[in-house]
Amino acid sequence: MPKSFLKRYLPDPHKVTEIKALRFLGEKLHRPNLWHLNRRSVSRAFGVGLWAMWTPPLPWQQIIAAALAIYFDANLPIAVALVWITNPLTWGPLYYVAYWIGTLIMGQPSFGFSDFTQSFTIDKVWDLGAPFLVGCFTLMNVFGLLGYFGIRYLWRKSVLHQWELRKVRRTGLSTLLLTRETPASYAKLLRHLEHHAELEAKHAAAAAAAGAPASKRTATTHGTKTGPA
């Protein structure tokens, strides 16, 4: 998974550390591991964040995500940002899914989505009882595992793809590679190679322009040193 893509959408570190609900963590928020972008920290952050987002609607979801991020050395901004998938706009449909899954697991009847949304409020959510809690607990674990292992898989796939691109740049396109690529990915690969060729041409031109005066100076210097005494 490209770091540039993650950096583009990550919240500002300063804004994360300034969240009032997290200030009680103090200096722990400044641990370097909490801000690294690598396969381990990012996959753990997705596991933690997607787990915490399904906790019943409590005012301390961010605190749960941050505490788990510190404990597991996960990327803190990603973990905290993911809990906002459940927000006042999405509480209704997402928590209805949790309630509905809970009723399926427990074998109880459920009421429809329209009835749920009309009566659903954060104050009354606990009135949904055991089916809601069972559904939330189930989705917490499912999404946590999917987030962790899914990001590890995508990160590994991205790294392998980058290795393939480097290999293609060195040795050219191979028949085996082409048979594995879809038309869309093949077109993307060609665009990447064209872009790389353009960059190499620009670098070569810049090096030639910078190297010409240097060559003249070197030749002059050598002529001075090897001239007659």
N, C-alpha and C positions, 0 to 999 in steps of 0.2 A: 504494500500500500504506500503510494508516494507520500513522502513527508511534506512536500509542497502543497498537496491537496489538503492535508490535515491542518497545516499552518494557516491556510487561507480561511478556514472556518472556525478555528479555535478562538475562544474568548481571550481577551487580553489578560496576561498573568496578573497584572496589577489589580484589575477589576475583580479577579477571583479572590485574591488575598484580602480585598477590602469588603467582601461580603460579611455583613454583620454577624450572620449566623455561624460563621466559621472562625471568627476572631478568637474564640476560646482555645483554638488549637495552637495559637501562638507561633513559636519558632518552628514547630513541626511543619508548617506550611511552606517553609523555605528549604526543605530538603531537596537537593539537586535531582534525586531520582523521580520526584513527583512531576518534573517538568520535561523529562527526556521523552523523545519520540523514537521508540524502537519497537520491534515486534513484541517483546515481553511486556513493556509498560502499556502499550496501546491495547493489546489483547486483554490484559488484566483490567484496564479501564473500561472497556466495553462490557466485560463480564460484570464488573462492579456496578456500572451505571445502569445497565439494562436490568440487573437484579433489583437495584434500589428503586427504579422507576415504578415497579409494580407493587411496592409496599403500599398498604392501605393509605388513603389520603391523609397524610400527617404533615404537620408544618416543618418537620425536621428531615425530610427526604434528602436534602442537600447535605445535612450533617451526617446522615448514614453513609451516603456515597463518599464524602470526604474522609470520614473515619476509616472506611474500608480501603480507600485508595492509599492512605498512609500505612495501613497495616500490611497491604499486599504490594507496596511500592508500585502502584499503578499511576498512570498519568492523571493528575488531579483535575486539570481543566476539562478533559474529555469526560471523566466520571461524573463531575458535577453538572456539566452541560446536558448529559443524556437524561438526567432525571426530569428535565423540563419537557420531555416528550409527553409526559402526563402533566397537563396544565388545565386551567379553567375552561379552555375551549375543547379539550379532548377527554376530560374526565368522564363525561357521559358515555360515549361509545366504548372507550377502553375498559371502564369499570363494569359496563354491562357485559362485555365479553368475559371478564373475570367471573362475574356472577353467574352467567350462563354455563360456563365450563364447570363451575362449582356445583351447579344443580345436576349436570350430567354425571359428574363423578359420584355425587351422593344419591343419585336416583330420585331427585325431587322435582316437582313441577316448577316451571318458571313463568313469569309474566313477560309480555312482549316488550320490545324496545321502546315503543311510544309511551307505554305506561311507566316504564323505568325512568325515562327522561323527564316525564312530568312530575314525578315524585322524588327524583334524585336531588339531594343536596348533601354537602359535606357533613352537615350536622346530623342528617338522618342515615348516612351511609352504613353506620354500625347496626341499624335496624335490619339490614339485609341478612345478618347473622352468619351462620357457619358456611353456607354455600359461597358467599362472597369471599370470606377469608380463605377457604380451601382453594377457590379459583385464583386468588391473588398469589397464594403460596405456590401453586402449581406453575403459574406463568413466571413468577420470580425465578424459579429454578430453570425452567425451559429457556427463557430469554437469556439468563445469565450464562448458561452453557453454550447456547448458540452464539452469543456475542463473543465469548472467549475463543472457542474453537473456530468460529467463522472467520474472525480477524486473523488468527494465526494461519489459516489456510490461504486467505486472500493475500496476506503479506508474503508468504512463501511463494505463491504463484506469481506475484509481482516481481519478486527478486529473480526467479527463474526466467521470467520474460525479459528482464533487463540483461541477464546473462546471454540469452539468445540474441538480443539485439547487438551486444558487443561482439558475439561470435560472427554474426552476419556482417558487421562492419569490417571484421578482419578477414573473413574467408569468402564472403559473398553468400547469396541465397543457395540453399540446398533443396533438393527434391523432397527429402524427408520433412524439412521444415514447412514447405509449401503444402504438403498433404495434411498437415496438422492445423493449418490456418484456415479460418473461414474467409469468405470474400471481403467482409468488412475489416477483419483484423489484418488481412493481407494488404488492403489499401492503406490502412493505418501504418503498417510496417514500411511500405514504400514511401509514404510521406515522411516518416521518421528518417529514412535513409537519405531522402532528398534534402531534408533540413540539415542533417549531419554533414552532407557533402557541401552544402552552401557555407556552413560554419567553418569547415576545414579550408575551403577556398578563401574565405575572408581572412582567416588566421594566417594562411600562407602568404597572401598579398601583404598583410600588415607586417609579417616577419621579413618579407623581401624588401619592403620599403624602409623598415628600420635597419635592416642588415646592410644595405648598400652603402650608406655613409660610413658605417662601421668598417666595412671592408676597405674603403678608401683610406681611412685613418690607419688601419692595420698595415696596408701596403706601404703607406708613407713612412710609418714608423720602422718597418722592416728595412725599407730602402735606406733610411738614415743609419740604422745599425750596421748594415752590411756594406755601406759605401766605403771608399778608400780612406785610409787614415790620413 
